[in-house]
């Protein structure tokens, strides 16, 4: 069964850091691009970042550039999002998602989401 | 960056109705447009990719069309499980971006 399971969410103070993880199973992990997408409470979906299959190419939405780092460990079938200098507006459910191609196409498998709350 | 705009933002319809949702891109994106369905408290689900290709397992009452800057998602005969929020997403260039969503409600 193709599956993505996120972990690492929690409550953090503004300016703090958090590292999200996403463990993949049921497919050849390094053949596909992997994304992070977030959803603030009561709001729509916001694309956050993508890392292509080889791990060398990474792209971000402007609002997280310089603060968030996406990475992958193909040997561990895992995707990560290191989040630094967190802001109140980063509060959201964070989903990891698998692309249908090695780079950027469509997201066909999604995790259940992990909740990040940035609050003092 | 490419902005995606959906219309309407909300829509009321009845079981059996045909509905259409529109998504416009701020610049041409060829056919690099995907549609997702999201039910409350759940992860999004891919319905349509490449503007018009039906994802495996998705009922044939869902269809997509368009290219360039204007796209549509149609549901031919609404079923109770179709009442949800729908999002378009451009995958033409990074940063990728979603529309603001269309909430489909039961009339």
Boltz contact constraints between the chains, C-beta under 6 A:
constraints:
  - contact:
      token1: [A, 44]
      token2: [B, 100]
      max_distance: 6.0
  - contact:
      token1: [A, 44]
      token2: [B, 101]
      max_distance: 6.0
  - contact:
      token1: [A, 45]
      token2: [B, 87]
      max_distance: 6.0
  - contact:
      token1: [A, 45]
      token2: [B, 98]
      max_distance: 6.0
  - contact:
      token1: [A, 47]
      token2: [B, 96]
      max_distance: 6.0
  - contact:
      token1: [A, 47]
      token2: [B, 97]
      max_distance: 6.0
  - contact:
      token1: [A, 59]
      token2: [B, 94]
      max_distance: 6.0
  - contact:
      token1: [A, 61]
      token2: [B, 95]
      max_distance: 6.0
  - contact:
      token1: [A, 95]
      token2: [B, 43]
      max_distance: 6.0
  - contact:
      token1: [A, 104]
      token2: [B, 91]
      max_distance: 6.0
  - contact:
      token1: [A, 105]
      token2: [B, 91]
      max_distance: 6.0
  - contact:
      token1: [A, 106]
      token2: [B, 34]
      max_distance: 6.0
  - contact:
      token1: [A, 106]
      token2: [B, 46]
      max_distance: 6.0
  - contact:
      token1: [A, 106]
      token2: [B, 49]
      max_distance: 6.0
  - contact:
      token1: [A, 108]
      token2: [B, 46]
      max_distance: 6.0
  - contact:
      token1: [A, 110]
      token2: [B, 43]
      max_distance: 6.0
  - contact:
      token1: [A, 110]
      token2: [B, 44]
      max_distance: 6.0
